Amino acid sequence: MRRNEIAILIILVLILTTSGSSQELSRSFSIAKSSPTNFEPTTFEFSTANHNYSITNYGKGLRGSSNDTPQSFSLPLNKDDYLTSSLYYAEYQGDLLLIGEVSDGDYGSGFIVRLDKRTLRIKWKQIVNAFNVGQGLIDGDYTYVTGIGFIGKVSLKTGAYVWRHQDLYQRSNSAFNSFDLPEVEGNIVVFRESSHYLRKKIAVIKVERSKGKIISVDT
């Protein structure tokens, strides 16, 4: 085989390896099934590879499997708070990650929490200071979270924000009321607003992936 053919083969292998690694690094949170579906949910249910979970809207959870005794746990909610809207779940290093939204009837805010895979005790909890909490995207050891007028990047190891941007909601045209699943494009994270009846155009924010510098805002 000639040298130029070997060089081309090496380049192709590197491209395929890099592409596969990027796909493995980025993955979305899944959406838990809620009951009832047409009203405020009272229960969220979902399954991972090894366990089945059921969590009430007041944060009381139960984990079961075919081999183990059911195990109860509690989410760290304030006294009058209850889970509302959607609950998103994923696993990281075997631990359970949850993104949810809570309300006491007057206000709404979000959270992301990491639970130990064995004990289901809280390793850390971080507040998403907004309602309309969206589906998270895991990017290696980090995740991107969203809410009304809010985007941020959270370390999955510590729960600390790497960067965040607040007060993005625009009252004049209702832009950035909520967001779809974020997308990673090279060194950029793209946040697109969810479509709704008040908006004919989809607003988009592009942010530098590591340092969080806003590159462009298109409303």
C-alpha angles and dihedrals in degrees: 000000000000122000094248091051091051091049091051091049092051091050091051092050091050092050093050092046093049092046092051092048092052091052091050093048096053118061134147131239113252124237118246119227111252129206128239094025100198099051139034104314119247097184137030121200132186142149134223127192093282108017146044119221134200121182126180122220088256092060100258108142139189127196121196142168139175092262106037138062111256111268124210125213140165133225116228099253125157117254099266098029125110133182115260138174113008133350119210126200141188139154127244121184087342093304122118119248122197131186116191147153126235136193139180092203095270106054139022134211139156141234143190119210137183119213124196112253094228107033100023088224118147114266093181142338128205128192123233100206096214143060126237086063112196139211113286128231120213115217109183107294093352140065134207117227131190143191137156105320090348136108129166148160118230129194110236090205098056107011091235123136114252088192139336141184123209137181092042094136111110113212093194094066104007091244119169096019088145138348139232121225108304118245130215116219109178107292093350133084115208120209114191121187119239113255116254138165095263093059128063093176124055110234117219135196120194117199133187105254104227107029099029099234111161107240100182142352118202117185 
